[in-house]
Amino acid sequence: MSEPGDKSTTSHDPDRWRSEFPILAGTNYLVNHSLGAMPRGVVDRLKEYSDTWAQRGVRAWGEGWWSSPVDVGNGVARLMNAPEGSVVMHQNVSVIEAIIASALDFSGTRNKVVYTDQNFPSVMYVWEAQRDRGARIDCVASDDGIGVPTERLLEAIDEETLVVPISHVCFKSSYLQDAKAICARAREVGAMVILDAYQSLGTVPFDVKELDVDMVCGGSVKWLCGGPGAAYLYVRPELAASLEPAITGWAAHAAPFAFEQGPQRYAGGLERMLHGTPAVVALMSASVGHALVREVGVDAIRAHSIRLTESLREAALAAGFQVPSPADPAQRGGTLTLGLSEDESGSAFVAALAARDIQVDHRPGAGLRVSPHFYTRSDELDAFLAATVELRQTRGWTEHVNSSDSY
């Protein structure tokens, strides 16, 4: 799939972009699935924010601060071929999915919520909390801890299903779910899909119109290199007008500065999905990373990612590692997971690699998660694997490192 505005995938040069990210000068940064590297332009954007506050004071609200959830959202919309005005910004995905859930009615027979046990736990907590409102949760289990067969998931989506809040790319294994098939099945039975693109947008191209997806959410922390506090929500324009969230606030009001009393009178556009005062500084700083990702082009990022992760996968297998991520790159996001044996501590590996200025991470039941981005060179993955092999061969090195699974 080719996104509007994407650059050619045939001439990507990571060195062109490395000067934009200060941490790369001294760190082998392979943890982009957790926190993308900070662009140096963020410093200028934060200064712009502070200067505006200092010099314009309260006037800043009318000079871009108040409209920032929509303005920044429009930049994110371009990454998924969404129309202008169909994406707004929030603090995090937990808040977004809670807002959506508060707009749904679970009192009838269509009250089933379908997702898989490979979803990120935070969003599971949101939907589990809807049981008291009548929601029936159908969590489809994985057999291998990598993914759930698409056919099994589609079978669970039936005429009693209200909503399918599903991860596009699973956070542990990097399994890329068949979002198009999931959306088609949901449309067939009258259910809605919320696609959590936290682990895909910015490294896996997709088009909301092609998918015919109802809602998409995610955050800027990872592949968008935007830092925390800048999550996004897309809602299909035809659907948006029917949603009236119970979790709401003055930013969602049709006339917020009229300060009306009484029940909420929702805004006509997607602003109706907002709540309170926006986190302006987080949105301004995140827009720097968003702009860089647009400039590089997600198609080019995807091609570069596949080249690097395929090379690493082959080398890791040759070195004796298990790789509990899909072997087919078409079924894999931007992360590759290296499996560890039961007596190997993932957090100990992470700490030992960090001491060598190599940044990866670990999740219980998964392994070492490694994620190159558009600024990563192949020799950095070679250095990571060589260090990991050396550590695995060293006897007794874990005894001096905290071996808990927390990170």
N, C-alpha and C positions, 0 to 999 in steps of 0.2 A: 504494500500500500504506500502511496506517495502522498505526503501532506502538502497542502498549499504553502509555498514559500520555502520548502526544504531545499537544502543545497545538494549537490551531487554527492553520491556515496563513494565515488571511485577515487577521490583524491584527498581523503581526510588525513591531516597531519596533526597529531596530538601536540607536537612542539609549538605549533602556532598559538595554542591556547594556554600553555603552561604558565606564562608570565602573568596571567589574569588571576592566579591562585597562589597566594603567598606560601601556604603550607607546603607546597610541592618542592620548594627550595631545599627543604631538609628532611622531608618525610615521604616514604613510600606509602601513598594514601590509597588504600584499597577497601575502604569501608563506606562507600558512597550509598549503599543500601540503607545505612543507618543515619549518617549525617554527611551530606555533600560538602565538599570543600567550599570555603567562603571566597567569593570573588573580591578582588581588591577594590572594586567599585563601590562595595557596600560602605566603606569608610566615607567616601564622598557623599553617598546618599544619606547616611546618618548625620553628617555635618549639615547637609541641606535641611534635614528635618529640624535639627537644633537651631540653625540660623533662622528658619522660618518661625519657629516658636518664639525665639528671642526678639525678632524684629517685627513680626506681624501680629503676635499675640492671638487674641481671640478671632481676628480676621482670617486666620489660617483655616478655620473650619469651612469657610466659604471659598477657599482658594485651593481646594484639593483634598483636605483632610476628610471631610464628611463623605465625599464621593469615592474615597479610596477603595472600599470593598467592591464597587462596580468597576472602577477604572482599572485596578489591578486584575480583577476577574476577566476583563476583556482581553488582557494580554495572555492569560492562561487559556482562554477560549480558543485562541488561535492555534494552540498546540494540539487541540482535539477536534478542529474544524467545527466548532460550535458557533452559533450566531452571536453577534454582539448583544449584550444584555442578558445572556442566558447563564452566566457564571458569576457568583458572588463569593467573597472571601470571608472566612471565619477563623477562629483560633485553632481548632483541631477537629479531627474526624469524629471523635467521640461526641462532641457537641453537635456536629452536623447530623449524625445519625440519630441522636436523641431528639433533635428538632423535627426531623422527618417522622420519626416514630410517633411524636406527639400529635402529628397531623392525621394519623391513621386511626380507623375505627376497627377494633378487634371484637366487637360485640356480636357479629353475625357468624354465619358458617364459613365465610371466607376470612379466616383468621390465622392461617398458617404462615409461619416464617421459615424459609428454607435457606440453609447455608451449609458449609462443610466444616469439619473439625480442623481444617487448615487455615481458616480465617484468623486474623490477628485477634488475640483474646480481648482487647479493649472493646472492639465492636460487638463481640459476643456478649459482653457484660451488658451493653446497652439493650440488646434484644431480649436477653434473659429477664431483664427488669420489666419487660412488657407482659410477662405472664400474668401479673396481677390485674392487667387491663384486658385479659382474655386471649392473649396471644398463645398459639400452640407452636412450639419450637420443634422443627425437624432438622437435626444436625446430622448430615450425611457423613459417615465415617470413612476414612482412608484405610486401605489395607496395608500400604507400604510406607506411610508417613511422607510420601512425596506428593501425591495428589489423589483426587477422587475421579474414577472413570466418569466421563461426561454422560454416558448413557444412564448410569445410576443416579446422577444428579437430576437429569431430565425427567426420570421416572418419578422423583420425589416432588416435582413441580406439577401440581394438578389444579383442578377447578376450585379447590378450597384454599389455594395459596394466595395470600395477599401480597407478599413482598419477598424478594430474593436479594438479600444484602450479601454480595459475594466478592471475594478478592479476585482481581484480575490476575495478579501474580502472587503466589503464596509466599509468605515471608521466610519460611524455613528452608524450603527446597528450591524456590524460584520457579515452581511449576506454573506455566502460563495456561490459564483456563480458556476454554473455547467460549469466549464471551458472546460471539455471534449466535451460536447454537442455543446458549442459555437465554439470550434475549428473545430469540424466535420462539422457543418453547413457552416462555412466560407470556408473550404476546398472544400466542395461540389459546391459552387458557384464561387470559384476562388478569394476569398477575403483573406486578411492577418489579423492575430490577434496579438495584442500587449497586453500581460497579465501583468497588474500592480500587482506585488506580494508584494508590500510594507507591506501590513497588513497580509501577509500569510507566506512568506519564513522565516523559523525559528520557526514557531509554527504549520503550517499545511503542512504535507508532500505532495509533488507532484513531478512528473517525466516528464521532457519536452519531452522525447521520447514517453512515454505512451500517453501524451496529444496531441502529434503531433502539438505543438504550434510553431508559426513562430518566435515570439520574446517575451522575458520576461524582465521586468525592475522592479526596486525597489531600496530601500536604506538600509543602515546599521543602521540607527538611532534607529530603533524600536526593533524588535524581535531578530535581530542579535547582539545587544549590541555593536555596532561598532562606535557609535557617528556620527555626521554630516560630510558631505563632501565625502562620499564613497558610491555612487550609482553604481548599476550594470546593465549591458545590455547583455542579451543572444540573439543571432541571430542564427536561424537554419543554419547550415553550407552551405547547398545547396542554400539558399537564399542570404547569405551575399555577395557573389561576384557580385550580380546584383545591389547592393545599392551604389549610388554615392551621398552622402549628399552635399548640397550646404553650409551648416554650417560645416566647416572643418578647418584644420590647419596642421601644419607641422608634428604633431604626427601621422597623417593619411596618410602621404606620403610614397611611396614605398621606398624612400631613403632619409629620413629626414635630414641626415647630409651631403648630397650632396648640399643642399641649392640651388636647381634648381629654376629658374625663370619661369614664365608662369603659365599655368593652372595646377590644381592638377593632380598628377599621383598617383592614390590610391594604398595603400598597398594591397597585395594579400589576407592577412588574415583579421580577424576582427579588426585589428588596423585601417582599413579604416574608422571605425566608431568613431575613436577618433577625437580630434581637437588640442588644444594647449598643453602646458606644463602641465604634471600631477601634481595633488595636493598630493605630495609624503607623507607628514606627516599624512594627514588624512587617506590615504590608509594603511600605516604601522600600525597606531593605531587601525584601524578597524579590521585588521586581527586577533587581539587577541580575540575579541568577536566571529568572524567567527569560529576560531579553537575550542572555548569552545562549541559552538552550535553543531559542528560536533562531538565532543567528547561525549556530552550528547546523541545525536541522536534525530532527529526530530520526529521519531515515539514515543519515550519515552516522549518527550516534549508534543506531542499532547495528549497522554493518560493521562498524569498528568493534563494538562490544562482542558480536558473534565471533569475529576473527580472534580476539584475545581469549575469550572464554573457551572456545573450541581448542585452541592451542594448549591452554592450561589444563583442560580436561584430559586431553591425550597424554600430556606429560605427567599429570598426577596419577593416572591409571598405571602408566609405565613405572612409576616410582612406588607402586604398591598401595596407593590410597584407594578407598572406595569413594565414589562420587554420587551421593544421594540427591542428585538433581537430574532432571530429564536429560537423556543422552541426545535427543533430537533438539537442536537449537531453536527450531520453530515452536517447540513446546516449553521453552525456557525463557525467563526474563533476563535481566542483566547481571544476576548474581550466580556464582557457582559455589556449591557447598562441598567441602572435603570432609568425609566421614572420619571419625575417630573410633578407636576401640573402646570397650567398656572401662578399661583401666587407664585410659588417657584422659587427662583433665583439659577440657576445652579452654577454660579460663587461664590455666597455666600456660598453654600455648600462646594465647593472646597476650599475656603479660610478657612472656619471653620475647615474642616478636616485637612488641612495643618497645622493649629495651633496645632493640636494633632499629628503631624508627620505622617499623613496618606495621601499619595499622589495618587490622582485620577485626572481626568479632566472632562470637560463639553463641549459639542458642541451645538450650537443653534438648536432647532428642534429635539434634540435627548434626552439627559439626562446626567447622570453621567456615564462616561465610566470607566470600571474597568477591569484590565488585569493582572492576575497572570502569572508568568513565571515559568521556571523549578526550580527556587530557592525560590518560594513562598510556605509558609506553610498554611495549612487550618485554623489554628487559627488566621492568619492575616486577612483572609476574614471574619471570625467571628467578629473580632474587628472592621473592617470597617463597617459591617452592624449594629452592636450594636451602634456605634457612629452616624451613619446616622439616625437610628431610633430615637435616643435620640435628635438629632438636629431637626428632623421633629416635634417632640412633644413639643419642647421648643417654647414658645410664644415670639414673638418680637425679636428673635435673629438676623433676617436679617436686622433690621433697622440700625445696626451699621456696616454693611459690604457693600462694593461697590456691587451693584446688577446689574451691567452691564453684558452683555453676552460675553465680551471679556476675553480671557485667554492666 
